[in-house]
Amino acid sequence: MMRPSIKVLVALNFSLAAASAACDELATGDLAGQPGEPVSFRCDDPPLCLSNSPYVGDYQFSNIRTRKNTEAPEPDVSSSAHSRWDYGILQLTNTWVSFDYLVPTAEGRLIAHDSSNGSDYFVDEALQAFFMARIYQPGAGTQQIPMWLKFDDVSPSPATPTFNVWTYTIAAMTDQPTIDYLEEEPSPLPPWPPFAGPSPWIGTYRSICPTSPSAEESGKALVLKHAVLKFDGAAAWLEDGAGDGSFDLKTPSTSVIACQGHAFAKPQEFLAITPNSDAHPGEPGERSYGLAGYNAAANAYRAFYDGAARTQLGTAVRFKDLAHASPWFDQTTDLPSAPIIGDWEPVLESVYKDEDPLGANCYYTDSRFPQGVHRRYDPPGGNPNLPGWNTMSSCGATQSSWANFGPVGAFVIKHIIPGGSSSS
C-alpha cells in the first residue's frame, strides 16, 4: 500500500498499537460531548518527549505477532529493530497453563491458545499471564524482558451497546524513561511450574502505556486485530496484519497494542469500529471499517493535515461516518444543553481520508463561515499555520457530496447566535 509522500511521516507497529510523534501534550478523550485531544503520538527521542505510545524501555512496543517466537517490527519504518515473545503462561486460580498464541477477537478480547492440545483461555477469565519479550535493537543486541498481562475492564462503546471495549494492563519488568508509567506488582504467585529455580516473573512492572488523568491516559491498552502500525516522521497508519489467519502455523497474524487515550485506540473505543477484524458478520463486535477507513478516523482524531497533527485541547469535536447510508457512528446528534441565546450546531471542519497525502481532504465554507472552521485555527482559510487549506477542493454545500472526499467527517461545535454571528 503506497503511503503519503510527505516529508514528515510517522507510523506505529505492534499488532497491539499506540503511536508516537509531534511533541504536543495529550488532552481529554473524544467521547461525544467532550473535547478533543491535541495529538496521538509522542516524539521519537525518549526521555525528552514522553507523552505516548507503548514503550518497553526505549523500544516502541506496538506490534506483536499472535504466535510465539515470530518477529514483529518496530513501528518506525526506518528502524530494523524488532521483537518476539516466548514462554507464555497463564494463571487459572492456582493452576498454570502454557500458551503459544495470543489472539484478539474482533472486539479486542484476548485469547491465550495452546496449540499442543487445542485449548483456548480468555485472559479476562484468568488471574494474570506472563510472557518473555525478546527485543532486538541495532547496536544493543537482544534484550530479554519479562512481561505481565492482566485484564482490566470491559464496557460497551458509547457508539453502540452491541460492541464491547476490552482493556488490559500490559507491563514490563524494566525501567521506563518517565514516571508517567504505572508501577505495579503481580498478584501473589503460587508454587512455580514451568521453570526450575527462582521464578523469573517476580519483580516490579511498569505499564508500557503512559498514565495521565488530565490526558485521559489510563496506562491501559486496547488490542487491534489483524493490523500493523507504522510511522514515518509525523504520519502514522495501519497496514494489513492478517497473514493467513490467527492460528495459521506458518503465517501468524499481527496485532497492535493501542494505548487508551491515543488516536489509534479511539476509533475502536469510541466509534465501535475495527480496522481489519474481518470476522464472520455474526461474531460479536464484528464492525470492520477497513484499514483505509480506520486510518481516516485515527487521522481525523489527530486533525492531520500537511504532514502534522493539528489538534487543540478543549475544543469540542464530533465525528460522523460518511461511508454508509445508515452511519455506523454519528456523534453530531449528541450536543451540549442549549445555551440561553442561540443554539449549538456541528459545522464541518473537513472530511478525512487515507490517501496521499494523509488527512484533511476538502475545504468547507458556508455563508456564516466564509473561511471555514477548524478545531485549532479559526478561521482556517488563509491561516499561515494551515498553508493551502483554502486551496483544497470544496467539500460542497450538502452532506450528499461529502462522502466523495473520504469516509469520516469531523465537525466543530459552534455557538450559532440569531442574526448570523457565531462563536466556539
Stockholm file with secondary structure:
# STOCKHOLM 1.0

chainA/1-424         MMRPSIKVLVALNFSLAAASAACDELATGDLAGQPGEPVSFRCDDPPLCLSNSPYVGDYQFSNIRTRKNTEAPEPDVSSSAHSRWDYGILQLTNTWVSFDYLVPTAEGRLIAHDSSNGSDYFVDEALQAFFMARIYQPGAGTQQIPMWLKFDDVSPSPATPTFNVWTYTIAAMTDQPTIDYLEEEPSPLPPWPPFAGPSPWIGTYRSICPTSPSAEESGKALVLKHAVLKFDGAAAWLEDGAGDGSFDLKTPSTSVIACQGHAFAKPQEFLAITPNSDAHPGEPGERSYGLAGYNAAANAYRAFYDGAARTQLGTAVRFKDLAHASPWFDQTTDLPSAPIIGDWEPVLESVYKDEDPLGANCYYTDSRFPQGVHRRYDPPGGNPNLPGWNTMSSCGATQSSWANFGPVGAFVIKHIIPGGSSSS
#=GR chainA/1-424 SS CCCCCCSSCCCCCSSSCCCCCSCCCCCCCCCTTSBCCSCSCCCSSTTTCCSCSCEETTEECCEEESBTTCCEECSBTTCCCEEEEEEEEEEETTEEEEESEEEECTTCCEEEEETTTTEEEEGGGSSEEEEEEEEEETTTEEEEEEEEEEEEEEEEETTEEEEEEEEEEEEESSCCSSTTSCEECCCCCCSCCSSSSSCTTCSCEEESSCEEGGGTEESCEEEETTEEEEEETTEEEEEECCTTCTTCSSSCCEEEEEETTSTTTHHHHHSCCBSSCCCCTTSTTCCBCCHHHHHHHHHHHTTEETTEECCCTTCBEEEEECSSSSCSCBGGGCCCCCCSSSEEEEEEEEEEESSSSCEECCBCCCSSCTTCCCSSSSSCTTCTTSTTGGGSCBCCSSHHHHGGGCSEEEEEEEEECTTSCEEC
#=GC SS_cons         CCCCCCSSCCCCCSSSCCCCCSCCCCCCCCCTTSBCCSCSCCCSSTTTCCSCSCEETTEECCEEESBTTCCEECSBTTCCCEEEEEEEEEEETTEEEEESEEEECTTCCEEEEETTTTEEEEGGGSSEEEEEEEEEETTTEEEEEEEEEEEEEEEEETTEEEEEEEEEEEEESSCCSSTTSCEECCCCCCSCCSSSSSCTTCSCEEESSCEEGGGTEESCEEEETTEEEEEETTEEEEEECCTTCTTCSSSCCEEEEEETTSTTTHHHHHSCCBSSCCCCTTSTTCCBCCHHHHHHHHHHHTTEETTEECCCTTCBEEEEECSSSSCSCBGGGCCCCCCSSSEEEEEEEEEEESSSSCEECCBCCCSSCTTCCCSSSSSCTTCTTSTTGGGSCBCCSSHHHHGGGCSEEEEEEEEECTTSCEEC
//
